[in-house]
Amino acid sequence: MACWLVTGGCGFIGSHLVEALLARGDRVRVLDDLSTGARHDVLAPAELLVGDVADPDLLAAALAGVDGCFHLAAVASVPRCDQDRRGGLRSNVAGTLEVFEAAASADSHHPIPVVYASSAAVYGDNPAVPLAETAAASPVSAYGAHKLLGELYARVAWSDRRVPSLGVRLFNAYGPRQDPRSPYSGVISIFADRIAGGDPVEIFGDGQQQRDFVYVGDVVSHLLAAMAGLETGARVFNLCTGRSTSVLALAQILGAICGRAPQLRFQPPRPGDIRVSIGDPAAAIRHFGIAAQTRIEDGLRLMLGGAS
């Protein structure tokens, strides 16, 4: 029976991954500081360690006896990283460094493989859409810089310590268990909560910003495929659909599912808001043999508990 460590396993994506690992009969250990995740989102068979991912002693204990590490713990928010630069840096950069150091030290002959979450934020406002992995990384936020540093350290960990890794550049993930009450939550969970409650939604600018929304079930499938047979290298792939949805269209789709026309309040554009962020999934499809296929309409129905 395989045993896995999931850092950030109480969070939105992490809890879904833990659920999938347990469902196939694996053992799971979770490391989470509960800053955004919740204990009740982790199923009872999983072992929960509460603490800081940047704590090397705790990480050493967490990685003892595991077959691999899914590293998802992060301050996964552009505004939160801007507001708390030191906190974001500790979690996103120091935490990732410590994960790779611990993975290298756990077994000198067979370092522990690491699958980790990077982000489309590493591309910044690159106009070369759809964005392939070969597009220039040019982050425009502290969060994007943190994620790019994590990718660079993964390369060093492979070349210097022979820690195999695979990073996934997540585009706009959505699905159940996103907390709409958080000011750092994704636009989908905030819109869904407000439209379902009959409250107005705020649209910054003209609402024609284009995003690549990927359902959490597809994210989990890619994470599992990334770990399968991971023995060498330090590669990075997009985790996206390649399909574009505008923010305004998103509000209209949610309104149709909820059976009510959304009340829209247009606000001035936010400084630094990226206009178009669409990924190219071709390389990932070739590597994993799967694609993120959930249509936005179907994923939103699943998220809202409606019929598929």
Number of C-alpha atoms within 10 A of each C-alpha: 7 12 19 22 27 30 28 28 33 30 27 22 24 25 24 22 26 29 19 16 20 16 10 9 11 16 19 23 21 24 25 26 19 16 13 15 22 16 15 9 17 21 16 10 13 20 15 21 18 15 14 20 28 19 14 17 11 16 25 17 12 23 23 16 15 18 18 23 26 28 24 26 27 26 22 21 17 16 15 16 21 14 12 12 13 11 15 23 20 18 22 26 23 19 24 28 21 19 27 28 18 23 28 22 17 19 12 12 9 15 23 27 27 27 27 27 24 30 24 25 26 24 24 20 18 20 15 14 14 18 21 19 20 7 13 14 17 15 19 18 16 22 28 24 22 26 26 23 19 23 27 11 17 30 21 15 22 20 13 10 17 23 27 27 28 26 25 23 24 20 23 21 20 24 22 18 17 19 17 17 10 11 12 15 15 17 17 22 21 19 23 25 17 17 24 17 11 15 14 14 19 18 19 17 13 13 18 15 19 19 22 24 30 25 24 24 21 19 23 20 16 21 21 15 16 22 20 12 8 17 17 13 17 24 16 21 24 24 32 30 24 24 18 18 17 18 19 16 15 22 23 18 18 24 19 14 19 18 11 14 15 22 16 15 10 13 12 10 12 9 6 10 13 16 15 22 26 25 27 20 22 16 15 22 16 10 11 16 10 14 19 21 16 16 13 21 15 16 23 24 17 15 19 18 10 12 8 9
